[in-house]
Amino acid sequence: MSPPVPRNKEAIMATPERYYVPAASIWPIVGALALFLIAAGAGATVGGLFGGYGPWLLLAGTVLIVVMLTGWFRDVIRESMQGLYSAQMDRSFRQGMSWFIFSEVMFFGAFFGALFYARFIAVPWLGGASNNAMTAAVLWPDFVAQWPLTVTPGGIETTAMPAMGLPLLNTLILLTSSVTLHIAHTAIEKNQRGRLKGFLLATVLLGAVFMFFQGEEYVHAYQEMNLRLDSGVYGNTFYLLTGFHGLHVTLGTVMLLVIWLRVMRGHFSPEHHFGFQASAWYWHFVDVVWLCLFVLVYIL
């Protein structure tokens, strides 16, 4: 005979809640190793270190992170579809995703802080602001303190990337992708599967188009504008901010693609779809960062 079902609030609150504890996973350490290889490979490629093996390290890190994402997604999807997750686990996922996005806010805040320091403190000081008049007059008498810094004190010349053209187009693409994702989110809550599939796929395609146009922008900057990583502090901040944002768009697109594939297989319901919701949170965060980046890097 089954035990009696609690009828009052106190009895319900006193009923122990099942909590699933996943087995030890190898994927966090694999992800850490992949990120290390990517960072080392990227640095070696730009700096010409490790005897020309930088691109191979970068490729190895990229392949390893794809393996990590595939394995980790597979494990989490399997656990979810087996019904192992409880309400407490769902709350843990929400807290974890919230803290992850907060850490990303701090990550980009550091880069925006570096941009602020270079633009409003370092460059004016090089031009003689504050108590640096004699230093500027002696060391760099012809230096013009302006932003974007198209001519460095050392004489390196570059061209500022205009806001019109591809940057504006990419802004419109990301804003549109937020709208299509919101429509898809509304559709999953109303169990409108056809509408969900179509608008979620549209969001994934818009993310892919954004990445393609950003690649075109980089090719144009390197080949025709002499805007490179070694083009002084303006080139450094430009590629750090837009490049790391591009990596986040890439990850967000992969996440949404996995969610779309799951939707096509009948996963999720109006009541249980946190995997979709977490990806949507991340994508909207990436869009907000781009709006800040577009204003501070391209316009101002």
C-alpha positions in Angstrom: 0.0 0.0 0.0 1.3 3.5 -1.0 1.9 6.0 1.8 -0.8 8.7 2.3 -0.5 11.9 0.3 0.1 15.0 2.5 -2.9 17.3 2.6 -1.8 20.4 4.5 0.9 22.9 3.8 3.0 21.9 6.8 3.0 18.3 5.8 3.9 19.2 2.2 6.8 21.4 3.4 8.0 18.6 5.7 8.0 16.0 2.8 11.7 15.5 1.8 12.4 16.5 -1.8 14.3 14.3 -4.1 17.6 15.9 -5.3 19.7 14.4 -8.0 23.5 14.5 -7.6 25.3 13.9 -10.9 28.2 11.6 -11.1 31.8 13.1 -11.3 32.3 14.6 -14.8 35.5 15.0 -16.9 34.0 17.8 -18.9 35.0 20.8 -16.7 38.7 19.9 -16.8 38.5 19.2 -20.5 36.9 22.6 -21.0 39.6 24.3 -18.9 42.3 22.6 -21.0 40.6 23.6 -24.2 40.4 27.3 -23.1 44.1 27.2 -22.1 45.1 25.9 -25.5 42.9 28.5 -27.2 44.5 31.3 -25.2 48.0 30.0 -25.6 47.5 29.3 -29.3 46.0 32.8 -30.0 48.8 34.5 -28.1 51.5 32.5 -29.8 49.9 33.1 -33.2 49.7 36.9 -32.8 53.2 37.1 -31.1 54.9 34.6 -33.4 55.9 32.4 -30.4 56.5 28.6 -30.0 58.2 28.2 -33.4 55.1 28.7 -35.5 53.0 26.1 -33.6 50.6 28.8 -32.4 47.9 28.0 -35.0 48.1 24.3 -34.2 47.6 25.0 -30.5 44.6 27.2 -31.4 43.2 24.5 -33.6 43.7 21.8 -31.0 41.9 24.0 -28.4 39.0 24.6 -30.7 38.5 20.9 -31.5 38.8 20.1 -27.8 36.1 22.6 -26.8 33.8 21.2 -29.5 34.3 17.8 -28.0 33.6 19.1 -24.5 30.4 20.9 -25.5 29.2 17.8 -27.4 29.8 15.5 -24.4 28.5 17.9 -21.8 25.3 18.7 -23.7 24.8 15.0 -24.3 25.0 14.1 -20.6 22.8 17.0 -19.5 20.2 16.2 -22.1 20.2 12.5 -21.2 19.7 13.3 -17.5 16.9 15.7 -18.2 15.0 13.4 -20.5 15.3 10.6 -17.9 13.4 12.8 -15.4 16.3 12.9 -12.9 16.0 16.7 -12.2 13.8 17.9 -9.4 12.4 21.3 -8.6 15.4 22.0 -6.4 17.7 21.1 -9.3 15.8 23.5 -11.5 16.4 26.3 -8.9 20.1 25.4 -8.8 20.3 25.7 -12.6 18.6 29.1 -12.5 21.0 30.3 -9.8 24.0 28.9 -11.7 23.0 30.6 -15.0 22.3 33.9 -13.2 25.8 33.9 -11.6 27.4 32.9 -14.9 25.8 35.9 -16.7 26.9 38.1 -13.8 30.4 36.9 -14.3 30.2 37.7 -18.0 29.0 41.2 -17.1 32.1 41.7 -15.0 34.2 40.2 -17.8 33.0 42.8 -20.3 33.0 45.5 -17.6 36.8 45.0 -17.3 37.3 45.6 -21.1 35.0 48.6 -21.1 37.0 49.9 -18.1 40.2 49.5 -20.1 38.6 51.4 -23.0 37.5 54.2 -20.6 41.0 54.4 -19.1 42.8 54.6 -22.5 40.4 57.1 -23.9 39.8 59.5 -21.0 43.0 59.1 -19.0 46.0 57.6 -20.8 45.7 59.3 -24.2 45.0 62.8 -22.7 48.1 62.4 -20.5 50.2 61.5 -23.5 49.0 64.7 -25.1 50.1 66.8 -22.1 47.0 66.9 -19.9 47.2 67.3 -16.1 50.8 67.7 -15.1 52.3 66.0 -18.1 52.8 69.1 -20.3 56.6 69.0 -20.3 56.7 65.2 -20.8 54.5 65.5 -23.9 56.5 68.5 -25.2 59.8 66.7 -24.9 58.9 63.1 -25.9 56.1 63.5 -28.4 55.8 67.2 -29.5 53.7 66.3 -32.6 51.3 63.9 -30.9 47.6 64.7 -31.1 45.5 63.4 -28.2 42.3 62.4 -30.0 40.0 59.4 -30.1 39.9 57.2 -32.0 43.7 57.3 -31.8 44.6 56.9 -35.5 48.3 58.0 -35.0 50.1 56.6 -31.9 53.0 58.5 -30.2 55.3 56.0 -32.0 53.9 57.0 -35.4 51.8 53.9 -36.2 48.9 55.0 -38.4 45.5 53.3 -38.8 42.0 54.2 -39.7 39.0 54.2 -37.4 36.1 51.8 -38.2 33.0 53.8 -39.0 29.7 52.9 -37.4 27.8 52.9 -40.7 28.0 49.9 -43.0 28.6 46.4 -41.5 28.5 47.5 -37.8 25.1 49.1 -38.2 23.8 46.1 -40.2 25.0 43.7 -37.6 23.3 45.8 -34.9 20.0 45.5 -36.8 20.6 41.7 -37.2 21.1 41.2 -33.5 18.1 43.4 -32.5 16.0 41.3 -34.9 17.3 38.1 -33.5 16.2 39.2 -30.0 12.7 39.8 -31.4 12.5 36.4 -33.1 13.8 34.6 -30.0 11.2 36.4 -27.8 8.5 35.2 -30.2 9.9 31.7 -30.0 9.9 31.9 -26.2 6.2 33.0 -26.2 5.4 30.1 -28.6 7.0 27.5 -26.3 4.9 28.8 -23.4 1.8 28.5 -25.5 2.8 25.1 -26.9 2.8 26.4 -30.4 5.4 24.0 -31.8 5.4 25.1 -35.4 5.9 28.8 -34.5 8.6 27.8 -32.0 10.6 25.8 -34.6 10.4 28.6 -37.2 11.4 31.5 -35.1 14.0 29.7 -33.2 15.6 28.6 -36.5 15.4 32.2 -37.7 17.4 33.3 -34.6 20.1 30.7 -35.2 20.4 31.8 -38.8 20.6 35.5 -37.8 23.4 34.6 -35.4 25.3 32.9 -38.2 24.8 35.9 -40.5 26.2 38.2 -37.8 29.3 36.1 -37.5 29.8 36.0 -41.2 29.5 39.8 -41.5 31.9 40.3 -38.6 34.4 38.1 -40.4 33.9 40.3 -43.5 34.5 43.4 -41.3 37.8 42.0 -39.9 39.0 41.2 -43.4 38.2 44.7 -44.6 39.9 46.2 -41.5 43.1 44.2 -41.9 43.5 44.5 -45.7 42.2 48.0 -46.5 42.2 50.0 -43.3 45.4 48.9 -41.6 43.4 48.4 -38.5 45.2 45.6 -36.8 45.9 44.2 -33.3 49.3 46.0 -33.4 47.8 49.3 -34.4 48.2 50.9 -31.0 45.7 51.0 -28.2 42.7 51.7 -30.5 43.4 48.5 -32.5 43.9 46.6 -29.2 40.6 47.7 -27.6 38.7 47.3 -30.9 39.6 43.7 -31.4 39.5 42.7 -27.8 35.9 44.0 -27.4 34.5 43.0 -30.7 36.4 39.7 -30.8 35.4 38.5 -27.4 31.8 39.5 -28.2 32.0 37.5 -31.4 33.1 34.5 -29.4 30.1 34.9 -27.2 27.8 35.2 -30.3 29.3 32.0 -31.6 28.7 30.1 -28.3 25.2 31.5 -28.1 24.4 30.4 -31.6 25.7 26.9 -30.8 23.5 26.8 -27.7 20.4 27.9 -29.6 21.2 25.4 -32.4 21.3 22.6 -29.8 18.0 23.8 -28.4 16.4 23.9 -31.9 17.6 20.3 -32.5 16.0 19.3 -29.2 12.8 21.0 -30.2 12.8 19.1 -33.5 13.0 15.9 -31.5 10.0 16.9 -29.3 11.9 18.0 -26.2 10.6 20.7 -23.8 7.1 21.6 -22.8 5.3 24.8 -21.6 6.0 23.8 -18.0 9.6 22.5 -18.4 11.9 24.3 -20.8 14.7 25.8 -18.7 17.3 24.8 -21.3 15.6 27.0 -23.8 15.1 29.8 -21.2 18.8 29.7 -20.1 19.9 30.0 -23.8 17.5 32.9 -24.3 18.9 34.7 -21.2 22.4 34.4 -22.6 21.4 35.5 -26.1 19.6 38.7 -24.8 22.7 39.4 -22.6 24.9 39.2 -25.7 22.6 41.6 -27.6 22.7 44.1 -24.7 26.5 44.0 -24.7 26.6 44.6 -28.4 24.5 47.7 -28.1 26.9 49.1 -25.5 29.8 48.1 -27.7 28.3 49.7 -30.8 27.8 53.0 -29.0 31.1 53.1 -27.1 33.4 51.6 -29.7 31.9 52.6 -33.1 30.0 55.8 -32.5 31.6 57.8 -29.7 
